[in-house]
Every structure is written in C-alpha cells, then in structure tokens.
Amino acid sequence: MANADASQELPVELDLDSLIHLENMFVEYGREDGRAAGVRSGVIEGRVMGCEKGFEFSREVGYYAGCAQLWKSLAQLDPERISEKTLKKINSLMDLINSFPRQNQPGDDVIALLDRIRGKFKMVASAMQTAERYAEAPKSKMFY
C-alpha cells in the first residue's frame, strides 16, 4: 500500500517545459475563441452600419432626384424660364441619379458616384440661381 501511495505522489521536480506548453495551449485556445467572437460581432456590426449608411445615401440621392424632377417639371411648364443648356444639365443629373445602384454590388464605387451627383447638383442649382442644398438629418441617438 505504501508503494501505491508513493507512485501517486507528485514528482519533486516540476517539468517547466510542460507548464509552458500548457500555458501556450490555453493562450491559443483563448485567441481562437476571441477571433470567433470577434467575427460574430463584426458581422452584426457591419450589417447595422451598412443599413445606416445605405439609408443615408438613399435619402440624399432621393432629395437630389426630387429637386431634379421639380426643375424638369418647371422647365416643361415655363420653357422660357430655363435655358436649353440648363435643361441638359438637369437631364444629366437625372441620368446620374438613375445610375445609382439600388442594391449592394461588389465593385460599385458608390462614394465616387455620389460625389459626381453632388457636383452635378451644385452645377444645376447654380444655373437655376438657387441656393438649394442638401441638409443632412441629425444623427440617430440609438446605440446598438
């Protein structure tokens, strides 16, 4: 019986290599768990941000579309008020607006297209001699 108890006793010398390996193993497990949790939360956060940005872009493009439609209607009602050159600019603005993607497509440079729409809008607003400009909505106070 004494021999059985002696074999179950811990060795007097500790094997430091085994302890270091054990520590490294737990660090690696923690890193893998952290990455998996980060991917899950990153996907959710990315989708929420995508929805917010998509709404902001759509709201702005919708504003420009409304102004362009109004100006085009004004040109049809009173053709002497708006020159042919300005009408071409309005039609060019409407073409840019209609080319704005309605769905998320890889490779679409939405930011560059939105910048072109903004620039064309400023040109048309200047030609129409109006100080019309897009006013951004206040930021949401909701937190996710």
N, C-alpha and C positions, 0 to 999 in steps of 0.2 A: 504494500500500500504506500509506503513511503516513496518507492520508486515511481509510482504513478503520479503522486503529487509533485515530485521533482521534475517530471517531464512536462508537466503543465505550467511550470513556473516560467516567467518571462526571462529571456536571456539577460545577463548582466550588462552586456554591451548593446547599445542601440545601433541599429543599422541606419545611418544617416541617409544613405542613398535611397532606401525605401521610403523614408519620411519625405524627402524632397520630391520623389516621384509621386507620392500620394498628394502632396500639395499642388504640384503641377497638374495632376489629373483633375483635381477639384477646380482649379483656375480655368482649365479648358472646358469643363462642364458648365461653369458659370458664364464663360464667354459665349458658348453655343446657345445657352438659354437666353442670354441678353440679346444676342442677334435675332433670335426667333421672335422675341417680344418686340424688339425694335422694328422688325419688318411688319409685324401685325399692326402696330400703332402707326407706323409710317404710311401704310396703305390707306388706313382710315383717314388720317390727317390729310393726305394728298387728295383724296376724293372730296373731302369737305372744302379744301382750298380751291380745287378745280371747279366745284359748283359755285362758290362765291365769285371767283374771277369770271367764269362764264356768264353769270348773271350781270356783273358789272359791265363787261364788254357788250353784251346784248342790249343792255339798257342804253348805253352810249350810242351804239350803232342805230338803234331804234329811234333815238332822238334825231340823229342826222337824217335818217330816212323820212321822218315826219316833216322836217324842215324842207327837205328837197321836194317832197310831194306837194307841200303847200306852195312853194315857189313855182313849181311847174304848173300847178292849177292857176296861180296868179298870172303866169305868162299866157295861158290859154284864154283867160277871161279878159285880159288887157294887154294884148301883144305889143303895144307901143311903149309900155312901161318897162319892159325887159328886152334888152338887145338880143340879137341872134347869137352873138358871142357868149353872152351870159347864159343863154339857154343851152348852149353846147356844154358849158361848164357844169350846169345843173345835171344834164344827161350823163356827163362823165362821172359826176359824183354818184348818181343813182346806179351806174354800172359797177362802180367800186363797191357800193353797199350791197348790191345783189350778188357780188362775187364773194362776199364774206361767208365763210363756212358756217353751216348750221349744225354740223356735228364735228366732233374731235377727230381729226385725221392726222396720222403721223406725217411729218414733212411739211405741214401747212405752217407758214410763218404768219400767224395771226397778228402778232405785235407789229410787224412791218406793214401789213395791210391796214391795220387800224391807224397807224401813223400816216399812211398815204390818204386815208379817208379824212383824217383830221386836217391835213394840209389842204386838201381839195375843198373841204367845207369852209376853211378860212378864206380861201380864194373866192368862193362863191358868195360868202357873206360880205366880203369887201366889195365885190362887184355889185351886189344888191344894195350897198351902202347901209348895211345894218350892223349893229354891234352884237348880233346873236352869237351866243357861245354856250357850250355845254357846261352845266354846273353839276359837279359830282354830288351824289347823295351823301349824307353823313354816314360815317362808318357804323356798322352794327355794334351794339353793346353786348351781343350774345357771345359767350365763350363756350368752347367745346372741350 
